[in-house]
Amino acid sequence: MPKIRPILRAISMGFLILPMLFYIGRHFQRPELKNTKKQLFSGITYERIILKQPRPVVIHITFIDLKVPGIKVFVTPPINQESQGTRARTTSDFLQEFKLQLAINANYFYPFHENTPWDYYPRIGDTVNTIGQAISNGKFYGKVNENWFVSCITKNTVKIIKSGNCPNGTLQGVTGTEILVMDGKPRKTDSTHNIQEKPYSRVVIATNKNGDKLWLIAVDGKQPLYSEGLTNPELTNFLIKLGVDKALNLDGGGSTTLVMENNGQPKLLNSPIHTHIPMRERPVANHIGFYFQKK
């Protein structure tokens, strides 16, 4: 019996140490804290901006020229033509399933809970519903939320409008909580979202005045000393300096995920954090994806 106790102790220590090593290892998989700018595909550039003030923040910007031939936008479809719900997917799974070159998460959704690394909903394949309208290849789904706002996409144009409902003829569309920038200026809002004044992970879709140029912005957060996020006012000021004409806030927090295709495989461009684990993707209700002609 005395000989068994050290073995049991070693096994117990192993069960404690392995999760810690796994958790620490995820930190080293995060994107490098280095300013970067490069072309990913024909018509798209990516930029990573590192801020040290007012706190550590990593901002990921993808700029898309919708006039470039071969670019096509695609939003996650519903379960079927009769359904108003979707199957939860990670952003990487969405990109790979539909053979896209770029993807980002989109609408807020329900049901949702996140209690522990093993107790959360949804999991991949679970049925979920978008909060607000979504449109995939002309199929409208999700209940319109008149207090929120939509981004409506036709063939080569994106419009962010002060409505919860895209017009007929819209091919792809998503809903966000609030318009941060309108006509190049901060938009005053009476939003009661309690996270707007707190530094947070955030996702934004933004356009130029003509709607033929598009920005997707992902701000990493909830990761002390690496990236602690931005408040909505801080993000709004950043967007105005970036030169956007309109900007819509999408689902952020642990949903924040930006992915590109790299040699047929998904590659994370940002550092998502789901169930407090860095580089772990959250299954979400829907996404915005892009097909590109490669150079």
NUDOFI-685826 format. One record per residue (C-alpha): residue number from 1; residue in three letters; y, x, z. Coordinates in pm, 1 decimal. Example, Ala and Ser with C-alpha at 12.3 -4.5 7.8 and 13.67 -1.06 7.14 Angstrom:
BEGIN
   num   residu         yy         xx         zz
     1      ALA     -450.0     1230.0      780.0
     2      SER     -106.0     1367.0      714.0
//
This chain:
BEGIN
   num   residu         yy         xx         zz
     1      MET        0.0        0.0        0.0
     2      PRO      255.3      276.4       83.1
     3      LYS      199.1      422.0     -265.4
     4      ILE      274.2       86.4     -428.3
     5      ARG      613.0       43.5     -259.3
     6      PRO      786.2      329.3     -448.4
     7      ILE      651.6      184.9     -773.1
     8      LEU      783.6     -160.8     -687.2
     9      ARG     1116.1       -6.1     -588.9
    10      ALA     1136.0      176.2     -921.9
    11      ILE     1056.4     -143.3    -1112.8
    12      SER     1323.7     -332.5     -917.5
    13      MET     1578.7      -61.7     -990.4
    14      GLY     1485.1      -79.0    -1357.5
    15      PHE     1555.7     -451.3    -1367.6
    16      LEU     1898.8     -382.0    -1218.8
    17      ILE     1988.2      -77.2    -1425.9
    18      LEU     1883.0     -204.0    -1771.0
    19      PRO     2130.5     -496.6    -1778.9
    20      MET     2405.6     -262.6    -1659.8
    21      LEU     2326.5      -12.1    -1935.3
    22      PHE     2322.2     -295.7    -2189.6
    23      TYR     2661.1     -421.1    -2068.5
    24      ILE     2816.9      -73.5    -2067.9
    25      GLY     2674.0       -2.1    -2412.3
    26      ARG     2848.4     -307.9    -2557.5
    27      HIS     3184.5     -159.6    -2460.2
    28      PHE     3121.3      143.1    -2681.0
    29      GLN     3047.7      -81.3    -2980.7
    30      ARG     3400.4     -221.4    -2983.3
    31      PRO     3643.8     -122.6    -3261.8
    32      GLU     3819.5      206.9    -3205.4
    33      LEU     4159.9      194.6    -3036.7
    34      LYS     4331.2      336.7    -3342.8
    35      ASN     4584.2      186.9    -3583.4
    36      THR     4409.2      127.0    -3914.9
    37      LYS     4501.2      -21.7    -4252.0
    38      LYS     4271.8      -46.4    -4554.2
    39      GLN     4172.5     -262.3    -4847.7
    40      LEU     3842.9     -441.1    -4787.7
    41      PHE     3795.7     -623.8    -5116.9
    42      SER     3999.5     -713.0    -5421.3
    43      GLY     4284.8     -925.2    -5289.9
    44      ILE     4236.4     -856.2    -4919.6
    45      THR     4366.4     -593.5    -4682.4
    46      TYR     4284.4     -541.4    -4317.1
    47      GLU     4506.0     -392.5    -4049.9
    48      ARG     4433.6     -314.9    -3685.2
    49      ILE     4738.3     -277.7    -3462.0
    50      ILE     4713.5     -129.0    -3113.2
    51      LEU     4980.7     -226.4    -2860.9
    52      LYS     5024.4      -65.7    -2520.3
    53      GLN     5308.6     -286.6    -2398.2
    54      PRO     5347.0     -527.9    -2226.8
    55      ARG     4971.1     -472.1    -2179.4
    56      PRO     4681.0     -329.6    -2384.0
    57      VAL     4635.1     -549.7    -2693.7
    58      VAL     4432.8     -512.5    -3014.5
    59      ILE     4549.4     -728.5    -3307.1
    60      HIS     4346.6     -769.9    -3626.3
    61      ILE     4526.6     -886.6    -3941.6
    62      THR     4370.0     -979.5    -4272.6
    63      PHE     4609.8    -1046.0    -4560.0
    64      ILE     4471.9    -1244.1    -4853.2
    65      ASP     4637.5    -1290.8    -5192.2
    66      LEU     4501.9    -1624.9    -5312.2
    67      LYS     4629.6    -1559.0    -5666.3
    68      VAL     4376.2    -1280.9    -5719.3
    69      PRO     4105.3    -1406.6    -5960.2
    70      GLY     3769.5    -1476.6    -5798.5
    71      ILE     3892.9    -1568.0    -5451.3
    72      LYS     3741.1    -1888.7    -5317.4
    73      VAL     3782.9    -2049.9    -4974.8
    74      PHE     3496.3    -2227.9    -4799.4
    75      VAL     3479.5    -2416.6    -4467.4
    76      THR     3156.3    -2483.3    -4275.8
    77      PRO     2995.5    -2806.1    -4402.7
    78      PRO     2874.3    -3094.6    -4183.4
    79      ILE     2503.3    -3139.3    -4113.5
    80      ASN     2477.7    -3376.9    -4410.7
    81      GLN     2697.5    -3606.1    -4620.0
    82      GLU     2673.0    -3888.1    -4364.6
    83      SER     2727.4    -3672.8    -4055.2
    84      GLN     3051.4    -3607.2    -3868.6
    85      GLY     2898.4    -3314.2    -3677.8
    86      THR     2790.5    -2960.6    -3761.3
    87      ARG     2520.3    -2717.4    -3654.8
    88      ALA     2660.7    -2445.4    -3429.7
    89      ARG     2657.8    -2100.2    -3589.8
    90      THR     2804.6    -1764.1    -3503.5
    91      THR     3065.8    -1643.8    -3749.3
    92      SER     2828.8    -1368.6    -3865.0
    93      ASP     2554.5    -1624.5    -3931.7
    94      PHE     2799.5    -1838.7    -4129.5
    95      LEU     2906.1    -1541.3    -4341.1
    96      GLN     2547.6    -1439.7    -4411.0
    97      GLU     2411.6    -1790.4    -4474.2
    98      PHE     2672.9    -1871.2    -4738.3
    99      LYS     2697.6    -1516.5    -4879.7
   100      LEU     3067.2    -1479.4    -4799.1
   101      GLN     3277.2    -1164.1    -4785.1
   102      LEU     3504.8    -1261.4    -4494.7
   103      ALA     3495.9    -1525.6    -4220.2
   104      ILE     3677.3    -1633.6    -3904.8
   105      ASN     3617.7    -1914.5    -3654.8
   106      ALA     3830.5    -2228.9    -3691.9
   107      ASN     3848.9    -2564.1    -3502.6
   108      TYR     3817.2    -2619.9    -3131.3
   109      PHE     3498.3    -2814.9    -3065.3
   110      TYR     3284.1    -3008.3    -2819.1
   111      PRO     3055.5    -3026.6    -2626.1
   112      PHE     3100.6    -2684.4    -2472.7
   113      HIS     3031.1    -2504.0    -2147.6
   114      GLU     2996.9    -2139.8    -2046.0
   115      ASN     2868.5    -2077.3    -1694.8
   116      THR     2657.4    -1761.1    -1710.8
   117      PRO     2521.8    -1527.6    -1982.5
   118      TRP     2216.6    -1755.5    -2006.1
   119      ASP     2372.6    -2094.5    -1925.3
   120      TYR     2600.3    -2199.4    -2209.8
   121      TYR     2634.6    -2459.0    -2485.8
   122      PRO     2614.9    -2469.7    -2779.6
   123      ARG     2339.2    -2238.0    -2886.3
   124      ILE     2268.2    -2162.7    -3250.7
   125      GLY     2155.3    -2481.1    -3426.0
   126      ASP     2282.6    -2725.3    -3162.6
   127      THR     2482.1    -3027.1    -3279.4
   128      VAL     2855.6    -2999.6    -3214.7
   129      ASN     3173.1    -3178.5    -3321.0
   130      THR     3506.3    -3038.7    -3429.4
   131      ILE     3818.3    -3145.6    -3244.5
   132      GLY     4030.9    -3274.6    -3527.0
   133      GLN     3967.1    -3303.9    -3896.2
   134      ALA     3774.1    -3053.3    -4105.0
   135      ILE     3705.4    -3050.3    -4479.2
   136      SER     3433.7    -2866.5    -4669.7
   137      ASN     3424.6    -2883.1    -5051.3
   138      GLY     3616.4    -3211.4    -5041.6
   139      LYS     3396.3    -3368.3    -4771.0
   140      PHE     3611.8    -3489.2    -4479.8
   141      TYR     3450.6    -3487.3    -4135.9
   142      GLY     3561.7    -3487.1    -3772.2
   143      LYS     3790.3    -3740.2    -3606.4
   144      VAL     4158.8    -3701.8    -3692.8
   145      ASN     4371.2    -3593.1    -3395.7
   146      GLU     4727.6    -3707.9    -3464.5
   147      ASN     4865.9    -3482.7    -3190.8
   148      TRP     4733.2    -3168.1    -3359.8
   149      PHE     4799.8    -3014.9    -3700.9
   150      VAL     4605.0    -2928.1    -4013.4
   151      SER     4580.4    -2647.9    -4264.2
   152      CYS     4494.4    -2798.8    -4603.0
   153      ILE     4354.0    -2582.8    -4880.7
   154      THR     4336.9    -2654.3    -5252.4
   155      LYS     4216.3    -2407.9    -5514.1
   156      ASN     4478.1    -2135.0    -5464.8
   157      THR     4720.3    -2284.1    -5213.2
   158      VAL     4724.9    -2336.9    -4837.4
   159      LYS     4959.7    -2583.5    -4667.8
   160      ILE     5017.0    -2613.5    -4293.8
   161      ILE     5158.8    -2958.5    -4229.2
   162      LYS     5296.8    -3158.3    -3936.2
   163      SER     5008.0    -3402.3    -3940.5
   164      GLY     4651.8    -3428.0    -3820.5
   165      ASN     4532.8    -3552.8    -4158.9
   166      CYS     4511.2    -3363.9    -4490.1
   167      PRO     4596.8    -3556.6    -4809.0
   168      ASN     4332.8    -3679.0    -5052.2
   169      GLY     4227.0    -3408.0    -5293.4
   170      THR     4216.8    -3135.4    -5028.0
   171      LEU     3914.2    -2912.7    -5087.7
   172      GLN     3894.1    -2726.5    -4755.6
   173      GLY     4070.8    -2789.8    -4426.8
   174      VAL     4078.7    -2712.8    -4053.9
   175      THR     4272.7    -2833.0    -3749.4
   176      GLY     4464.8    -2636.2    -3486.8
   177      THR     4644.9    -2717.4    -3164.7
   178      GLU     5000.8    -2635.3    -3258.5
   179      ILE     5226.0    -2490.5    -3524.9
   180      LEU     5375.3    -2169.3    -3388.3
   181      VAL     5602.5    -2088.7    -3683.3
   182      MET     5766.6    -2331.9    -3927.6
   183      ASP     5996.0    -2218.4    -4210.7
   184      GLY     5998.8    -1866.1    -4071.5
   185      LYS     6128.1    -1973.4    -3729.8
   186      PRO     5965.2    -2040.0    -3392.0
   187      ARG     5870.7    -2404.1    -3364.0
   188      LYS     5961.4    -2569.0    -3037.0
   189      THR     5661.7    -2741.2    -2889.2
   190      ASP     5596.3    -2980.4    -2606.0
   191      SER     5238.0    -2856.5    -2582.0
   192      THR     5076.3    -2892.8    -2241.0
   193      HIS     4797.9    -2640.7    -2312.5
   194      ASN     4788.1    -2438.4    -1992.4
   195      ILE     4677.2    -2120.9    -2169.7
   196      GLN     4984.5    -2086.1    -2389.4
   197      GLU     5182.0    -1883.6    -2132.5
   198      LYS     4884.1    -1668.9    -2031.0
   199      PRO     4768.1    -1360.4    -2222.5
   200      TYR     4462.9    -1476.8    -2414.8
   201      SER     4239.1    -1414.1    -2714.2
   202      ARG     4389.5    -1600.6    -3008.9
   203      VAL     4325.0    -1694.9    -3371.9
   204      VAL     4596.1    -1790.6    -3620.9
   205      ILE     4607.1    -1893.5    -3985.7
   206      ALA     4946.7    -1828.2    -4147.3
   207      THR     5102.0    -1857.7    -4494.0
   208      ASN     5402.9    -1750.7    -4695.8
   209      LYS     5654.1    -2008.1    -4823.8
   210      ASN     5462.7    -2075.3    -5147.2
   211      GLY     5126.3    -2102.7    -4972.0
   212      ASP     4960.2    -1856.5    -5208.7
   213      LYS     4941.2    -1574.2    -4956.2
   214      LEU     4744.1    -1607.5    -4636.2
   215      TRP     4712.8    -1422.0    -4307.3
   216      LEU     4422.4    -1451.3    -4065.7
   217      ILE     4507.2    -1302.5    -3727.7
   218      ALA     4262.4    -1240.2    -3444.1
   219      VAL     4393.6    -1114.4    -3109.7
   220      ASP     4128.7     -973.1    -2877.9
   221      GLY     4159.2    -1065.0    -2510.9
   222      LYS     3981.6    -1098.6    -2176.3
   223      GLN     3885.5     -728.1    -2187.8
   224      PRO     4081.2     -531.4    -1924.1
   225      LEU     4214.3     -190.2    -2031.3
   226      TYR     4095.2     -255.3    -2389.3
   227      SER     4269.0     -574.9    -2503.1
   228      GLU     4411.4     -835.0    -2267.6
   229      GLY     4554.8    -1078.0    -2522.5
   230      LEU     4895.8    -1230.0    -2598.3
   231      THR     5085.6    -1534.1    -2478.0
   232      ASN     5185.4    -1790.0    -2740.5
   233      PRO     5553.7    -1683.4    -2728.8
   234      GLU     5452.0    -1318.2    -2771.5
   235      LEU     5225.3    -1410.4    -3061.1
   236      THR     5499.9    -1620.5    -3221.8
   237      ASN     5744.5    -1328.3    -3210.8
   238      PHE     5480.9    -1100.5    -3362.0
   239      LEU     5418.0    -1348.3    -3645.8
   240      ILE     5788.0    -1375.2    -3728.6
   241      LYS     5816.2     -995.1    -3746.5
   242      LEU     5510.4     -999.8    -3972.7
   243      GLY     5705.4    -1222.4    -4213.6
   244      VAL     5498.5    -1541.6    -4214.9
   245      ASP     5659.0    -1873.9    -4308.6
   246      LYS     5416.4    -2104.7    -4126.1
   247      ALA     5147.7    -2036.3    -3865.6
   248      LEU     4886.5    -2257.8    -3701.0
   249      ASN     4701.6    -2179.5    -3377.4
   250      LEU     4321.9    -2221.9    -3405.0
   251      ASP     4042.8    -2190.2    -3146.3
   252      GLY     4073.1    -1864.8    -2951.6
   253      GLY     3926.5    -1735.5    -2627.5
   254      GLY     3559.6    -1641.9    -2650.2
   255      SER     3538.2    -1804.7    -2994.3
   256      THR     3768.7    -1541.6    -3148.2
   257      THR     3559.8    -1369.0    -3416.6
   258      LEU     3652.8    -1198.5    -3744.9
   259      VAL     3368.8    -1074.5    -3966.8
   260      MET     3338.9     -904.3    -4304.8
   261      GLU     3044.9     -839.5    -4534.5
   262      ASN     2935.6     -476.5    -4549.9
   263      ASN     2647.6     -385.9    -4783.6
   264      GLY     2502.6     -734.2    -4752.5
   265      GLN     2527.6     -743.4    -4372.6
   266      PRO     2792.2     -891.4    -4139.8
   267      LYS     3023.5     -644.5    -3969.5
   268      LEU     3247.6     -741.8    -3678.7
   269      LEU     3610.5     -644.5    -3731.3
   270      ASN     3721.8     -748.6    -3383.9
   271      SER     3569.7     -748.1    -3036.3
   272      PRO     3456.7    -1100.7    -2946.5
   273      ILE     3360.2    -1167.7    -2586.6
   274      HIS     3121.4    -1453.4    -2510.0
   275      THR     2980.3    -1518.8    -2160.5
   276      HIS     3181.6    -1214.0    -2045.5
   277      ILE     2977.0     -981.8    -2270.7
   278      PRO     3181.9     -776.2    -2523.1
   279      MET     3069.1     -787.8    -2887.4
   280      ARG     2862.3    -1099.7    -2822.9
   281      GLU     2944.1    -1382.7    -3064.5
   282      ARG     2978.7    -1743.6    -2961.0
   283      PRO     2813.2    -2012.9    -3174.6
   284      VAL     3097.7    -2242.4    -3285.8
   285      ALA     3136.9    -2564.3    -3483.6
   286      ASN     3307.1    -2439.9    -3797.3
   287      HIS     3467.8    -2145.4    -3972.0
   288      ILE     3686.7    -2047.7    -4266.5
   289      GLY     3515.0    -1819.4    -4515.5
   290      PHE     3616.7    -1636.4    -4831.5
   291      TYR     3437.4    -1524.4    -5144.5
   292      PHE     3590.5    -1223.3    -5316.7
   293      GLN     3533.3    -1028.7    -5633.9
   294      LYS     3455.6     -676.4    -5518.7
   295      LYS     3641.7     -385.6    -5671.1
//
